[in-house]
């Protein structure tokens, strides 16, 4: 859902109208973008929407892990592997100036 101009306001204005804004967010399902010094600062969203966003974020993280595992298995099947010595060298971080 997109933001309308009326859903963007100064933090100082929002502070004075917080209860009204919260009711609007919950009852109409809108989001409010609050600005400070002319830039986006915080948003008011329904707590259920926030839970949904967090669930989507967790699902995405799981998909990224699965994708990485699949790529690793493809590398293994294709013989793209390192022996122990090469792996140790690849994972060793040289102190600054000794690269």
C-alpha positions as CSV (number, residue, x, y, z in Angstrom):
1,X,0.0,0.0,0.0
2,X,1.4,3.4,-1.0
3,X,1.7,6.4,1.3
4,X,-0.4,9.5,0.6
5,X,0.8,13.0,1.3
6,X,-1.5,13.1,4.3
7,X,0.3,10.1,5.8
8,X,3.6,12.0,5.9
9,X,4.0,14.4,8.8
10,X,6.5,16.1,11.1
11,X,7.3,14.2,14.3
12,X,6.2,17.2,16.3
13,X,2.8,17.1,14.7
14,X,2.5,13.4,15.2
15,X,3.3,13.7,18.9
16,X,0.3,16.0,19.4
17,X,-2.0,13.6,17.5
18,X,-0.5,10.2,18.4
19,X,-3.7,8.6,19.7
20,X,-5.7,9.7,16.6
21,X,-2.9,8.5,14.3
22,X,-2.7,5.2,16.0
23,X,-6.4,4.7,15.6
24,X,-6.2,5.6,11.9
25,X,-3.4,3.1,11.4
26,X,-5.3,0.3,13.1
27,X,-8.8,1.0,11.7
28,X,-7.9,1.9,8.1
29,X,-4.8,-0.2,7.7
30,X,-2.8,2.8,6.7
31,X,0.8,3.5,7.5
32,X,2.1,6.9,8.7
33,X,5.6,8.2,7.8
34,X,7.0,10.7,10.3
35,X,9.7,13.1,9.2
36,X,12.3,15.0,11.1
37,X,14.4,17.8,9.6
38,X,12.8,17.1,6.3
39,X,13.8,13.4,6.1
40,X,12.0,10.2,6.8
41,X,12.5,9.3,10.5
42,X,10.1,6.6,11.7
43,X,6.8,5.0,10.7
44,X,3.6,4.0,12.5
45,X,2.4,0.6,11.3
46,X,-0.2,-1.8,12.7
47,X,1.5,-4.3,15.1
48,X,0.0,-7.1,13.0
49,X,1.7,-5.7,9.9
50,X,5.0,-5.5,11.8
51,X,4.7,-9.1,12.8
52,X,4.0,-10.0,9.1
53,X,7.0,-8.0,8.0
54,X,9.2,-9.9,10.5
55,X,7.8,-13.2,9.3
56,X,8.6,-12.3,5.7
57,X,12.1,-11.3,6.8
58,X,12.7,-14.6,8.6
59,X,11.4,-16.5,5.6
60,X,13.7,-14.6,3.2
61,X,16.7,-15.4,5.5
62,X,15.8,-19.1,5.4
63,X,15.5,-19.0,1.6
64,X,19.0,-17.3,1.4
65,X,20.4,-20.1,3.5
66,X,18.8,-22.8,1.4
67,X,20.1,-21.2,-1.8
68,X,23.6,-21.1,-0.4
69,X,23.4,-24.8,0.6
70,X,22.1,-25.7,-2.9
71,X,25.0,-23.8,-4.5
72,X,27.5,-25.6,-2.2
73,X,26.0,-28.9,-3.2
74,X,26.3,-28.0,-6.9
75,X,29.9,-27.0,-6.4
76,X,30.6,-30.3,-4.7
77,X,28.9,-32.3,-7.4
78,X,30.9,-30.4,-10.1
79,X,34.1,-31.1,-8.2
80,X,34.7,-27.4,-7.3
81,X,36.3,-28.1,-4.0
82,X,39.4,-27.1,-2.1
83,X,41.8,-29.4,-0.3
84,X,42.4,-28.8,3.4
85,X,45.5,-26.7,2.9
86,X,43.9,-24.4,0.3
87,X,40.9,-24.0,2.4
88,X,43.0,-23.1,5.5
89,X,44.9,-20.5,3.4
90,X,41.6,-19.1,2.0
91,X,40.2,-18.7,5.5
92,X,43.3,-17.3,7.1
93,X,43.2,-13.5,7.6
94,X,46.7,-12.0,7.3
95,X,47.5,-9.2,9.8
96,X,47.5,-5.8,8.2
97,X,50.7,-5.1,6.2
98,X,51.5,-8.8,5.7
99,X,49.2,-9.5,2.8
